[in-house]
């Protein structure tokens, strides 16, 4: 389905900040950022996961849908996502890891690995596979995060990692994917988050061998 809005400026003219959507940012001086551009009710569970992975040090960003229904209207595809706070954070980060929710049915327990940083992606995939997650490349080339303009590849290195989580995987991580249900993560949530942390090493705010140590940044919303 085509996006209702082609740009954030267009979206902001028709939707109300704090009512229909919100932006969450926690900036760190680390060169690593965890980004969920379709969080909240748009692709449920992705912003909660990104926030937990980044809790130890990296920067964090989420664009969250807050509507009771119709949050799909707030989806801006990753190659055109241009919310200003996100754009600024990408420009200040060497490496970007994005979390998305895959929508197709029958996808099973899949974690679809994409992005241009194949070395880091491979290590993240191996860590998740060790926890029993079914990690693979998405069969649709449009969902493999290879474009230079994709959010995950817009850091200073030009190479990042995209993780597309099937609905089945996300449902296993929370009591449910409702707003209330997402406040109650399961053991599976912890396994996923810990696997990513072991590779990204957020205690020093860096991807292993890639970025500088930095203290935890602040979180703001608008």
C-alpha positions, 0 to 999 in steps of 0.5 A, spaced: 500 500 500 502 506 498 504 511 503 498 516 505 504 522 506 510 522 502 514 527 506 514 529 514 512 536 512 506 533 509 504 529 514 505 534 520 500 539 516 494 534 517 496 530 523 497 533 530 503 532 534 502 529 541 495 526 539 496 523 533 504 522 533 510 523 537 517 523 536 522 520 541 529 522 541 535 520 546 542 523 544 548 520 546 555 522 543 556 515 541 557 514 534 551 508 534 544 510 533 538 505 534 532 508 530 525 505 529 522 510 524 515 506 524 514 505 532 508 506 536 502 503 533 505 503 526 509 497 527 508 495 534 513 493 538 519 496 534 520 502 538 520 499 545 525 494 542 530 499 540 529 503 546 531 497 550 537 496 546 539 503 546 538 504 554 546 503 555 549 508 551 547 509 544 543 514 541 535 512 540 530 515 536 523 513 534 517 516 530 511 513 534 503 513 532 499 514 537 492 513 534 486 509 536 486 506 529 489 508 522 496 508 524 498 506 518 497 513 515 503 515 519 508 510 515 513 514 511 517 509 507 524 508 509 528 511 503 523 518 504 523 518 511 525 525 513 523 527 520 528 533 522 530 530 528 531 523 525 535 526 519 539 530 524 541 524 528 543 520 522 548 525 520 551 525 527 552 517 527 557 513 524 552 507 524 545 506 524 541 500 526 533 500 524 528 496 527 522 495 523 515 490 523 514 486 517 507 486 515 506 480 510 502 474 513 505 467 513 512 469 515 513 465 521 518 466 526 522 470 521 527 476 523 529 479 516 536 482 516 538 487 511 542 493 510 549 495 507 553 493 513 554 486 512 559 485 517 555 488 523 549 485 520 552 478 520 554 478 527 547 481 529 544 475 525 549 470 528 547 472 535 540 472 534 540 465 531 544 463 537 537 465 541 533 461 536 531 466 532 530 464 524 534 470 521 534 470 514 534 475 508 527 477 506 525 475 499 522 482 497 528 486 494 525 492 496 525 490 504 532 488 504 535 495 506 540 496 500 538 503 498 543 509 499 537 513 502 534 508 506 534 510 514 539 505 516 544 507 511 544 514 512 549 514 517 556 517 516 559 510 514 554 510 509 552 502 511 548 500 516 543 494 519 536 493 518 532 488 522 525 487 519 521 483 525 515 478 523 509 479 526 509 473 530 516 474 532 513 481 535 507 477 538 512 473 542 515 479 545 509 482 549 503 480 552 500 483 546 501 488 541 496 493 544 499 499 547 497 496 554 500 489 552 507 492 549 508 495 557 509 487 559 515 484 555 516 477 555 522 473 556 523 472 549 523 480 548 529 480 553 533 474 549 532 479 543 535 485 546 540 481 550 543 478 543 543 485 540 546 488 546 552 483 546 554 485 539 553 492 539 556 493 546 551 499 549 555 499 555 560 503 552 555 506 546 559 503 541 558 497 535 564 493 537 570 496 534 567 501 530 565 507 535 567 511 541 565 511 548 560 516 550 555 517 556 548 516 556 544 522 552 537 524 554 531 523 552 526 528 549 519 528 546 515 532 541 
